[in-house]
Amino acid sequence: MKQTECTTILVGKNATIDGSTMIARSEDGGRVIIPEGFEVVTPDKQPKHYESVISHQKIDDEDLLANPLRYTSAPDVSGKNGIWAAAGINSENVAMTATETITTNSRIQGIDPLLDRNKAGLGEEDFVTLTLPYLHSARDGIKRVGYLLEKYGTYEMNGMAFSDKDEVWYLETIGGHHWAARRIPDDAYVIAPNRLNIDEFKFDDPNFIACDHLKDLIDEYHLNPDFEGYNLRHIFGSSTIKDAHYNNPRAWYLHNFFNPDFGGNPEDQDQPFICHANRKISIEDIKWAESSHYQDTPYDAYGDQGTPEQKKTFRPVAINRNFETHVLQIRNDVPAEIAGVQWLAFGPNTFNSFVPFYTNITTTPASYQTTPKFNLNKIFWLNKLTAQLGDTNYRVYGELENDFEQKSLAQCHKIQHETDKEVKGLSGKELQEKLEAANQKMADTVYNNTIDLLGQMVDEGHGLMTLKYDLLD
């Protein structure tokens, strides 16, 4: 069964370099490789009857609302454990990423226990499919998921994010049926690893939304450990040794990347949820963050500063278990018909590159329609190969990857800029065909660049093999 342990990054429109909203997440798995794909779900393909594969939870047909919207999706292509749509943007430029696996504590579990995953409830398998095609704004996402949680419940703790051109929202599940959400300020960013992340919560502020009676529940059961205010992480979350090694260091490292004055130490349990960078944040910043592994610290598995023990102390953001990473961008400086862009990369983030796919489309490039079995015609499997080869000697192969990524991003930016200009005045099918052609061109460009990278790695690695003998015949 797929277990996702991810890193979410959210950025408000006044905190980005171009005035867009951005919500990002690396979708990580376990020891078994989970092949991820990229597809478009048109209204005729949206389920009219739904039953979860994991929990066998049936959704009442009236909750599968009429007139679903078209949306993009990054599903688990095996389908063995359900759809796991992960992330996408719908035809009204509303984005959703789900889910970030988060933590809880025994106090709330004793009041509102998680459901038995073998019997009932919703989980990461379900949320995007049941939510994204019915949204017309980011706030709609909060209302929709809140309704589903209260009616059907959940068997796991999850965080999820929603955005439109103006707003970014983050929601966390609490126990089996409760939830809370906060709007991210326009000038702020968020790093959310695998813990309950929302800290300060104001029940009388419209930028904070929670299920009914959440405040009453906190007060009735004496759940608040603080003398003043409400900090949901303190109330419902955890503060464990695992958090200090698995979760908090990722946030600490990225906070210091976005603002070098942040300071602190990796194991800090109370790092803030809402933060401000010392510059406007770009796609390249987010890609670097999602590809990071504690560079220039003793904790870098590829570095030369730390001891072998230090290099294994903290879980990095980039890891062999990155299977799919996305940035869902809603732009404000272009017409709505081309505003939605799903930046997408497959495989470990140390050896891949984003592609900015337009989402006003009806099909996706074949190389991103992943097959369950190993197939080097598919970028997912090609990226897995380059990452596993690159991992054998990062000092040598890392520089090749840096050049590959810089080249690929530059070429994709150029295609995107040209396409934005070329499609002015177009609409309907003609526009979609142009955008699909641009997506294909970018996919081909990055695929071919990845093949070139693999060839360079083979050339460089030939002389580095252990199985060699320097005396030639």
KAHULIN-V902098 format. One record per backbone hydrogen bond with DSSP energy under -1.0 kcal/mol. CO is the residue of the C=O (numbers start at 1). NH is the residue of the N-H. E is the energy in kcal/mol with one decimal. If there is no record, write none. Layout:
# KAHULIN-V902098
CO,NH,E ; CO,NH,E
This chain:
# KAHULIN-V902098
7,26,-1.6 ; 8,192,-2.9 ; 9,24,-3.2 ; 10,190,-2.3 ; 11,22,-2.0 ; 12,15,-1.5 ; 15,281,-3.0 ; 21,330,-2.0 ; 22,11,-2.7 ; 23,328,-3.4 ; 24,9,-2.3 ; 25,326,-1.9 ; 27,323,-2.4 ; 27,324,-1.3 ; 35,77,-2.0 ; 39,73,-2.3 ; 41,71,-1.9 ; 42,45,-2.3 ; 50,59,-2.2 ; 57,52,-2.5 ; 60,63,-2.3 ; 61,64,-1.5 ; 63,65,-1.2 ; 70,91,-1.9 ; 71,41,-3.5 ; 73,39,-2.4 ; 75,37,-2.4 ; 79,82,-1.3 ; 83,76,-1.8 ; 85,74,-2.9 ; 85,87,-2.8 ; 86,98,-2.8 ; 88,96,-2.2 ; 89,72,-1.5 ; 90,93,-2.1 ; 94,90,-2.6 ; 95,163,-1.9 ; 96,88,-1.9 ; 97,161,-2.1 ; 100,159,-2.4 ; 105,109,-1.7 ; 106,110,-1.6 ; 108,111,-1.1 ; 108,112,-3.3 ; 112,176,-1.8 ; 116,119,-2.6 ; 116,120,-2.2 ; 122,155,-1.3 ; 123,126,-2.1 ; 123,127,-1.5 ; 125,84,-1.5 ; 126,130,-2.1 ; 128,132,-1.8 ; 131,134,-2.0 ; 132,135,-1.5 ; 133,69,-2.7 ; 139,143,-2.0 ; 140,144,-2.9 ; 141,145,-2.5 ; 142,146,-2.4 ; 143,147,-2.2 ; 144,148,-2.3 ; 145,149,-2.8 ; 146,150,-2.2 ; 147,151,-2.0 ; 148,152,-3.0 ; 149,153,-1.3 ; 153,122,-2.5 ; 154,115,-2.1 ; 157,102,-1.8 ; 158,173,-2.9 ; 159,100,-3.3 ; 160,171,-3.1 ; 161,97,-2.1 ; 162,169,-2.8 ; 163,95,-3.0 ; 167,164,-2.0 ; 168,184,-3.1 ; 169,162,-2.3 ; 170,182,-2.5 ; 171,160,-2.6 ; 172,180,-1.9 ; 174,178,-1.7 ; 176,154,-1.7 ; 178,174,-3.3 ; 179,211,-2.0 ; 180,172,-2.9 ; 181,209,-2.4 ; 182,170,-2.2 ; 185,188,-2.0 ; 186,14,-1.3 ; 188,12,-2.6 ; 189,275,-2.3 ; 190,10,-1.9 ; 192,8,-2.5 ; 193,195,-2.4 ; 199,232,-2.6 ; 202,205,-1.3 ; 205,208,-2.0 ; 207,183,-3.0 ; 209,181,-3.2 ; 211,214,-1.5 ; 213,217,-2.4 ; 214,218,-2.3 ; 215,219,-2.3 ; 216,220,-3.2 ; 217,221,-2.2 ; 218,223,-2.4 ; 230,201,-2.3 ; 231,235,-2.2 ; 232,236,-3.1 ; 233,237,-1.2 ; 240,244,-1.9 ; 241,245,-1.1 ; 242,246,-3.9 ; 243,247,-1.1 ; 243,248,-2.9 ; 245,315,-2.0 ; 247,251,-1.4 ; 248,252,-2.7 ; 249,253,-2.6 ; 250,254,-2.1 ; 251,255,-2.8 ; 252,256,-1.9 ; 253,257,-1.0 ; 254,258,-2.5 ; 255,259,-2.0 ; 258,278,-2.5 ; 259,262,-2.6 ; 265,268,-1.8 ; 275,189,-2.7 ; 281,17,-2.4 ; 282,286,-1.8 ; 283,287,-2.7 ; 284,288,-2.5 ; 285,289,-2.5 ; 286,290,-2.8 ; 287,291,-1.1 ; 289,292,-1.3 ; 292,318,-2.8 ; 294,297,-1.3 ; 297,300,-1.3 ; 300,303,-1.1 ; 307,311,-2.0 ; 309,312,-1.2 ; 310,313,-1.7 ; 319,322,-2.1 ; 321,29,-2.0 ; 323,347,-1.4 ; 324,27,-4.4 ; 325,345,-2.2 ; 326,25,-1.8 ; 327,343,-2.6 ; 328,23,-1.6 ; 329,341,-2.6 ; 330,21,-1.8 ; 335,338,-1.8 ; 336,339,-1.2 ; 339,331,-2.3 ; 340,359,-1.8 ; 341,329,-2.9 ; 342,357,-1.7 ; 343,327,-1.9 ; 344,355,-1.2 ; 345,325,-2.8 ; 348,351,-1.8 ; 355,344,-2.0 ; 355,357,-1.4 ; 357,342,-3.0 ; 359,361,-1.8 ; 365,368,-1.7 ; 366,369,-1.5 ; 367,379,-2.1 ; 368,38,-1.1 ; 368,370,-1.3 ; 375,378,-2.0 ; 378,382,-2.0 ; 379,383,-2.8 ; 380,384,-1.7 ; 381,385,-1.9 ; 382,386,-2.4 ; 383,387,-2.2 ; 384,388,-2.1 ; 385,389,-2.2 ; 386,390,-2.8 ; 387,391,-2.0 ; 389,392,-1.4 ; 390,393,-1.2 ; 393,397,-2.7 ; 394,398,-2.7 ; 397,401,-2.1 ; 398,402,-2.3 ; 399,403,-1.9 ; 400,404,-2.2 ; 401,405,-2.9 ; 402,406,-2.3 ; 403,407,-2.4 ; 404,408,-2.5 ; 405,409,-2.7 ; 406,410,-2.0 ; 407,411,-2.3 ; 408,412,-2.4 ; 409,413,-2.6 ; 410,414,-2.1 ; 411,415,-2.2 ; 412,416,-2.6 ; 413,417,-2.8 ; 414,418,-2.4 ; 415,419,-2.5 ; 416,420,-2.7 ; 417,421,-1.4 ; 418,422,-2.4 ; 419,423,-2.1 ; 421,424,-1.1 ; 423,426,-2.4 ; 427,431,-1.2 ; 428,432,-2.3 ; 429,433,-2.5 ; 430,434,-1.6 ; 431,435,-2.4 ; 432,436,-2.7 ; 433,437,-2.0 ; 434,438,-2.0 ; 435,439,-2.6 ; 436,440,-2.3 ; 437,441,-2.2 ; 438,442,-2.4 ; 439,443,-2.6 ; 440,444,-2.7 ; 441,445,-2.2 ; 442,446,-2.4 ; 443,447,-2.5 ; 444,448,-2.7 ; 445,449,-2.2 ; 446,450,-2.1 ; 447,451,-2.1 ; 448,452,-2.2 ; 449,453,-2.4 ; 450,454,-2.5 ; 451,455,-2.2 ; 452,456,-2.4 ; 453,457,-2.5 ; 454,458,-2.2 ; 455,459,-2.3 ; 456,460,-2.7 ; 457,461,-2.5 ; 458,462,-1.3 ; 461,464,-1.3 ; 466,468,-1.7
